[in-house]
Amino acid sequence: MLRREDVLIVDGYNMIGAWPELEKLKLTKLEDARDRLLDLLANYQSYAGVSISVVFDAFRVPGLGAEYKQHRVNVVFTREKETADECIERLVGETTSVKRNVYVATSDQTEQRVTFGKGALRLSARELRIAIDEGQREIERTIRKEPPPKRNPLGSAISPDIQLRLERMRRGQIGENGEP
């Protein structure tokens, strides 16, 4: 679905409200829900190789907002009097390019239409969660199927008599010309 050069902009609180695991965490401590979301997205970013920005709405919080990296995920808290939707629309305008796709992950249908009109592709909260889960399963499958490292990877590719001669050469028992 997403390619390495793509950009994914995530409506943070929309995901928290849409994913049962995060919704449950939010009831006890919102910061824990945000941190869990960022952990999930960081793992997905490493797997998929996409660039991810997560926008959190700080509309009623005085100040200039904040932007920082956490686990290589770009985290944005909006400025005072700027909604997450406005910030996402601004980021879409700044990152849209012919060379890459920009995806916006939100289940807000109005926001999906607006960002689509600005050139972004949509990804619902459910679709993003499915992509994250599939990525995690793929990583686990790869880890389970990976054979243990071989001591001699050429061992099965050459005949036993050649292996024996090479081993003797390695030990200095015979010279390169095959003589002792």
C-alpha positions in Angstrom: 0.0 0.0 0.0 2.4 2.7 1.2 5.8 3.1 -0.4 9.1 4.2 1.2 9.0 7.7 -0.1 5.4 8.3 0.9 4.3 10.6 3.7 1.6 9.7 6.3 0.0 12.5 8.3 -2.1 11.1 11.2 -4.9 12.8 13.1 -3.7 11.7 16.6 -6.8 12.1 18.7 -8.9 10.7 15.9 -6.9 7.5 16.1 -7.0 7.4 19.9 -10.8 7.7 19.8 -11.2 5.1 17.0 -8.9 2.3 18.3 -10.4 0.5 21.3 -7.0 -0.2 23.0 -6.2 3.5 22.9 -9.7 4.7 23.9 -9.4 2.5 27.0 -6.0 4.0 27.9 -7.3 7.5 27.3 -9.9 7.0 30.1 -7.2 6.6 32.7 -4.4 8.8 31.3 -4.4 10.6 27.9 -0.6 10.8 27.8 -0.4 7.0 28.0 -2.7 6.7 25.0 -0.6 9.2 23.0 2.6 7.4 23.9 1.1 4.0 22.8 0.0 5.5 19.5 3.4 7.0 18.9 5.0 3.6 19.7 2.7 1.8 17.2 3.4 4.4 14.5 7.2 4.3 15.1 7.2 0.6 14.6 5.1 0.9 11.5 7.3 3.7 10.2 10.4 1.5 10.6 8.7 -1.4 8.9 7.1 0.5 6.0 9.8 3.2 5.6 7.3 6.0 5.3 7.7 9.4 6.9 5.0 9.9 9.6 3.7 13.1 11.2 1.2 12.9 14.0 -1.0 16.0 14.7 -2.6 16.6 18.1 -5.1 19.3 18.6 -4.1 22.0 21.1 -6.7 24.5 19.9 -7.6 25.8 23.3 -4.1 25.7 24.8 -2.3 29.1 24.7 1.0 29.3 22.9 2.8 28.6 19.7 2.3 24.9 19.6 5.1 22.4 19.6 6.9 20.2 17.1 9.4 17.5 18.0 10.6 14.0 17.1 9.7 11.0 19.2 11.0 7.6 18.0 11.7 9.4 14.7 8.0 10.2 14.3 7.3 13.9 13.8 4.9 15.0 16.6 3.0 18.3 16.1 0.8 20.0 18.7 -1.2 22.7 17.0 -0.8 26.4 17.7 -3.3 28.3 19.7 -6.6 28.8 17.7 -5.4 26.3 15.1 -7.4 23.0 14.9 -5.8 19.7 14.0 -7.7 19.7 10.8 -6.3 23.1 9.8 -2.8 21.9 10.7 -3.2 18.7 8.7 -4.4 20.7 5.7 -1.4 23.0 6.0 1.0 20.0 6.2 -0.6 18.4 3.2 -0.1 21.6 1.2 3.6 21.7 2.3 4.4 18.1 1.5 2.3 17.3 -1.6 4.7 16.3 -4.5 4.6 14.5 -7.8 7.4 12.2 -6.5 5.5 10.8 -3.5 2.0 10.2 -2.2 0.7 12.0 0.9 -1.8 10.0 3.0 -4.0 11.5 5.7 -5.1 9.0 8.3 -8.4 10.2 9.8 -12.0 8.9 10.0 -13.4 12.4 9.9 -15.1 12.4 6.5 -15.1 16.1 6.1 -11.4 16.2 6.7 -10.9 13.4 4.2 -12.7 15.3 1.5 -10.8 18.5 2.2 -7.4 16.9 2.2 -8.3 14.8 -0.9 -9.1 18.1 -2.6 -5.6 19.3 -1.7 -4.0 16.2 -3.3 -3.8 13.8 -0.3 -5.0 10.2 -0.3 -7.2 9.1 2.6 -6.7 6.3 5.1 -9.3 5.6 7.7 -8.4 4.8 11.3 -9.5 1.2 10.7 -7.4 0.9 7.5 -4.3 2.3 9.3 -4.8 -0.1 12.2 -5.0 -3.0 9.7 -1.8 -1.9 8.0 0.0 -1.6 11.3 -1.2 -5.1 12.4 -0.3 -6.6 9.0 3.2 -5.0 9.3 3.7 -6.5 12.8 2.5 -10.0 11.6 4.9 -9.8 8.6 7.8 -8.9 10.9 7.0 -11.8 13.2 6.7 -14.2 10.2 10.1 -13.1 9.0 11.7 -13.6 12.4 10.2 -17.1 12.8 11.2 -18.3 9.3 14.7 -16.9 9.4 17.1 -19.9 9.5 19.9 -19.9 12.1 23.1 -18.5 10.7 25.3 -21.1 9.0 28.8 -21.5 10.0 29.9 -22.2 6.5 27.4 -20.9 3.9 29.4 -22.5 1.0 29.3 -25.9 2.7 26.3 -27.2 0.7 27.5 -25.6 -2.6 30.9 -27.4 -3.0 31.8 -31.1 -2.9 33.2 -32.7 0.3 36.6 -33.3 -1.2 37.0 -29.6 -2.1 35.8 -28.6 1.4 38.5 -30.9 2.8 41.2 -29.4 0.6 40.2 -25.9 1.5 40.1 -26.7 5.2 43.6 -28.2 5.0 44.8 -25.0 3.2 43.2 -22.9 5.9 45.1 -24.8 8.5 48.4 -24.6 6.6 48.6 -28.4 6.1 48.9 -28.0 2.3 50.0 -25.1 0.0 48.0 -23.4 -2.7 49.3 -25.8 -5.3 48.0 -28.8 -3.2 51.3 -30.0 -2.0 52.2 -30.4 1.7 
